[in-house]
Amino acid sequence: MDKVTEHPEGALNLALAVVASSSAPLLLLDGDLTIIAASTSFYREFQIDPEAAPRRKLSELGNGEWNRRQLSSLLQATASGSASIDAYEMELKLKGQTPRQLVLNAQKLEYGDGNLGHVRLLVSVLDVTDARLAEKFKDDLVREKAILLQEVQHRVANSLQIIASILLQSARRVQSEETRTHLQSAHRRVMSIAALQRQLAASRLEDVELRPYMTELCKSLGASMIMDPDELSIEVNVDDSVITANVSLSLGLIVTELVINALKHAFPAHRSGKIVVDYHSNDARWAMSVSDNGVGIPSDPDSAKPGLGTGLVEAMARQLNAEFRVEKANPGTRASITHG
């Protein structure tokens, strides 16, 4: 509530001057919602006859399109000081025109003894039709993009399944044990990427909760590569970190390579053991590791020569601005990626 002046005539003249000089649609109402004055833009924008509007009720303007019970109630409550109108939105339908979205704000101007006859309401009207149409267009684009993305995800999932099936069939037909091993390794990688794709597709947000993501990934790896769960197991020890989809994809691929490498080399001759996937973060700093209690790093330099999987991990770690390191764990091996 603003006490503009103690003199009613001065307050009215000030309000009239504000309305007259406004390029935006403005209304000046008295306490019983009768129109005292309106800006030229108000008359022009809403096709109101300037001669017929003064001394009429707001609800009587035009063909009744301003006769809104809720609007009248809010304006009366504003005049009495028990409420206020701040960004009240309404749809206005004028004959022969597309419906318009309006936002109204009302301010009480009080002076003199404060009785209803000396109360004035200054009402501003903002046309937000174009803004609402732009928002709807944007929402429609987002929905269309989501539908297209879902379709692409389905196609990717189907393609990965077909590729995995072809690799597995080829591995069963070839005579060379070395070729069969390579095909089986490729099959496992495709299945792991398919698991990553399913996890990312299930996330509708930009960010990914890392613990369930890694848990599902390791479960998929274990199901495709561990013949006897009582002999080998994969444990996931991940905190409640939430990361972006791009980073989660890189970390998932790194874990896939390191877990596959551990399953292939750390437990020969049906040796039993466990692989632990660990991730913990502190603000921008984070550390991830994949460790096992297997046979450890070979002492023979030729046997310890990094393979394709290690090269992929090193490349992805560089993309994350992280450091990759492999060291003895006593027992076993520990591969770690640290950032910050």
Secondary structure, 3 states (H helix, E strand, C coil): CEECCCCHHHHHHHHHHHHHCCCCCEEEEECCCEEEEECHHHHHHCCCCCCCCCCCEHHHCCCCCCCCHHHHHHHHHHHHCCCCEEEEEEEECCCCCCCEEEEEEEEEEECCCCCHHHEEEEEEEEECHHHHHHHHHHHHHHHHHHHHHHHHHHHHHHHHHHHHHHHHHHHHHCCCHHHHHHHHHHHHHHHHHHHHHHHHHHCCCCEEEHHHHHHHHHHHHHHHHCCCCCCEEEEEEECCCEEEHHHHHHHHHHHHHHHHHHHHHCCCCCCCEEEEEEEEEECCEEEEEEEECCCCCCCCCCCCCCCHHHHHHHHHHHHCCCEEEEEECCCCEEEEEEEC
